[in-house]
Amino acid sequence: MSGPDDHRVRTPAAVLFDMDGTLVDTETLWWDAAAEVAEGLGHRLSDADAPEVVGRAVADTAAHLVRMTGAPRVETVAADLAGSFLRRVEAGAPPRPGACQLLAALEQAGVPFALVSASPRSVVDSVVAGSLADVAFAFTLSADDTVRTKPYPDPYRAAAERFGVATGACVAVEDSPDGTASAEAAGCPVLVVPSLLPVAPGKGRYFASSLEDVDPAVLEGVILATSDRFFAQTSG
């Protein structure tokens, strides 16, 4: 147990939230958009396609569909995917259970937080203007704001840099394998709240079954556990 002279950092310097499947229920919308475009190319999506669709950037899924169908241009498929997804998001992207309560609790506690998404800027702006309109994000990052997006570490490194803090002092909140890999590669401890795809346990990965089970104290505990080199795993 820590004493009064313990100066280890407990509160996250910042919390970095994924958007799709983490804060808003859009993963099914993205799957439906990909299924629509794939069908137009003569391919029916199945579970085998999930690793190339769920949690992936538009360009990655477009490249997968081109490989599967022989479509001539990745750029055209990507534009079709982005348009189909945006139409669905604009029709309604409800917050995930517990998301609004957690964001409000962090604001009240004075813990800064940002949105770090692999979705295009148009989709991020639509969600932030819609179901997350009242949320006090310090800033938002989209797939258009870094040279490489998830699963590369660039988005989380860029977010920590904008806050002026080390990545290890931030907690990333993710739902997908690619997003978790991105945050992990950047050096962030990760709180995983899985949605459509399971995320494997690993060093520096912590799990909750729902954001309803997460509050600022839980995020503080992730930082404390990381600083103590104590990597507890739970399956939620």
Secondary structure as the mmCIF struct_conf table of DSSP 4:
data_model
#
loop_
_struct_conf.conf_type_id
_struct_conf.id
_struct_conf.beg_label_comp_id
_struct_conf.beg_label_asym_id
_struct_conf.beg_label_seq_id
_struct_conf.end_label_comp_id
_struct_conf.end_label_asym_id
_struct_conf.end_label_seq_id
TURN_TY1_P TURN_TY1_P1 PRO A 4 ASP A 5
BEND BEND1 THR A 11 THR A 11
BEND BEND2 ALA A 13 ALA A 13
STRN STRN1 ALA A 14 PHE A 17
STRN STRN2 ASP A 20 ASP A 20
TURN_TY1_P TURN_TY1_P2 GLY A 21 LEU A 23
STRN STRN3 VAL A 24 VAL A 24
BEND BEND3 ASP A 25 ASP A 25
HELX_RH_AL_P HELX_RH_AL_P1 GLU A 27 GLY A 40
TURN_TY1_P TURN_TY1_P3 LEU A 41 GLY A 42
HELX_RH_3T_P HELX_RH_3T_P1 ASP A 47 GLU A 52
TURN_TY1_P TURN_TY1_P4 VAL A 53 GLY A 55
HELX_RH_AL_P HELX_RH_AL_P2 VAL A 58 THR A 69
BEND BEND4 PRO A 72 PRO A 72
HELX_RH_AL_P HELX_RH_AL_P3 VAL A 74 ALA A 91
HELX_LH_PP_P HELX_LH_PP_P1 PRO A 94 PRO A 94
STRN STRN4 PRO A 95 PRO A 95
HELX_LH_PP_P HELX_LH_PP_P2 ARG A 96 ARG A 96
TURN_TY1_P TURN_TY1_P5 PRO A 97 GLY A 98
HELX_RH_AL_P HELX_RH_AL_P4 ALA A 99 ALA A 109
TURN_TY1_P TURN_TY1_P6 GLY A 110 GLY A 110
STRN STRN5 PHE A 113 VAL A 116
BEND BEND5 ALA A 118 SER A 119
HELX_RH_AL_P HELX_RH_AL_P5 ARG A 121 ALA A 129
TURN_TY1_P TURN_TY1_P7 GLY A 130 ASP A 134
BEND BEND6 ALA A 138 ALA A 138
STRN STRN6 THR A 140 LEU A 141
HELX_RH_3T_P HELX_RH_3T_P2 ALA A 143 ASP A 145
BEND BEND7 THR A 146 ARG A 148
TURN_TY1_P TURN_TY1_P8 LYS A 150 PRO A 151
BEND BEND8 TYR A 152 PRO A 153
HELX_RH_AL_P HELX_RH_AL_P6 ASP A 154 PHE A 163
TURN_TY1_P TURN_TY1_P9 GLY A 164 GLY A 164
BEND BEND9 VAL A 165 VAL A 165
HELX_RH_3T_P HELX_RH_3T_P3 THR A 167 ALA A 169
STRN STRN7 CYS A 170 GLU A 174
BEND BEND10 SER A 176 SER A 176
HELX_RH_AL_P HELX_RH_AL_P7 PRO A 177 ALA A 186
TURN_TY1_P TURN_TY1_P10 GLY A 187 GLY A 187
STRN STRN8 VAL A 190 VAL A 192
BEND BEND11 LEU A 196 LEU A 197
TURN_TY1_P TURN_TY1_P11 LYS A 203 GLY A 204
STRN STRN9 ARG A 205 PHE A 207
BEND BEND12 SER A 209 SER A 209
HELX_RH_3T_P HELX_RH_3T_P4 LEU A 211 ASP A 213
HELX_RH_AL_P HELX_RH_AL_P8 PRO A 216 SER A 227
TURN_TY1_P TURN_TY1_P12 ASP A 228 ARG A 229
#
